[in-house]
Amino acid sequence: MLNADNSESRPLMTNEQLASLGGGRVAYVKPIRSEDLSRLFPAAPAVQPGLQLFALLGADGTPIIVTDSRDAAVANAMQNELEMVSLH
């Protein structure tokens, strides 16, 4: 996060502080390609290349689940009472 009031654009908080917001109750959905699956989910079985998947990740980037639909990832977040945020 950058401080808009300062022309030097100093960070308002560190990456670690940002990741700890929400006390483990904040998550986001990230579209990924099946080729990137093993990077986020090392224990995942091999999957056909070229597939669009959706990963549900904690605010700190911890992988939670992977699915083939964004709706299923959001439903899992809601089922686990995680607050969804949008990343830009």
C-alpha positions in Angstrom: 0.0 0.0 0.0 1.4 3.4 -0.9 0.8 6.7 1.0 -0.9 9.0 -1.6 -0.2 12.1 0.6 3.6 11.7 0.3 5.3 12.5 -2.9 8.0 10.0 -2.0 5.3 7.2 -2.0 6.4 5.5 1.3 4.7 2.3 2.2 2.0 2.6 4.9 2.7 -0.9 6.1 5.0 -3.8 5.3 4.1 -6.8 3.2 4.0 -8.9 6.4 1.6 -6.4 8.1 -0.6 -6.4 5.0 -0.7 -10.2 4.9 -1.6 -10.5 8.6 -4.7 -8.3 8.2 -7.9 -10.2 8.9 -6.3 -12.7 11.2 -6.4 -15.6 8.7 -10.0 -14.8 7.8 -9.3 -13.0 4.5 -8.9 -14.7 1.1 -8.9 -14.0 -2.6 -9.4 -16.0 -5.8 -6.6 -16.1 -8.4 -7.0 -17.5 -11.9 -4.2 -19.9 -12.7 -3.2 -22.2 -15.6 -2.9 -25.9 -14.9 0.8 -25.6 -15.8 1.2 -23.5 -12.6 -0.7 -25.8 -10.3 2.3 -27.7 -8.9 4.0 -24.4 -7.9 1.1 -23.4 -5.7 -0.1 -26.9 -4.7 3.0 -29.2 -4.8 1.0 -32.3 -3.6 -1.5 -31.9 -6.4 -1.7 -34.7 -9.0 -0.7 -34.1 -12.6 -3.4 -32.2 -14.5 -3.9 -31.8 -18.3 -2.0 -28.8 -19.5 -3.9 -25.7 -20.8 -6.7 -25.7 -18.3 -8.0 -22.6 -16.6 -8.2 -23.2 -12.8 -9.0 -21.0 -9.9 -7.0 -21.0 -6.6 -8.4 -19.8 -3.3 -5.5 -18.2 -1.4 -5.2 -16.7 2.1 -4.2 -13.0 2.4 -0.6 -14.1 2.9 -0.7 -16.2 -0.3 -1.2 -19.6 1.5 -3.0 -21.9 -1.0 -6.4 -23.2 0.4 -8.1 -25.0 -2.5 -8.0 -25.2 -6.3 -11.0 -25.8 -8.5 -12.1 -25.5 -12.1 -14.7 -22.8 -11.4 -14.5 -19.4 -9.8 -17.9 -19.9 -8.3 -16.8 -23.1 -6.5 -13.7 -21.2 -5.1 -16.0 -18.4 -3.8 -18.5 -20.9 -2.4 -15.7 -22.6 -0.5 -14.6 -19.3 1.0 -18.1 -18.5 2.1 -18.6 -22.0 3.5 -15.4 -21.5 5.6 -16.5 -17.9 6.6 -13.6 -16.3 4.8 -14.0 -12.6 3.8 -13.3 -12.3 0.1 -11.2 -9.3 -1.2 -10.4 -8.2 -4.7 -6.9 -7.6 -5.8 -5.8 -5.1 -8.3 
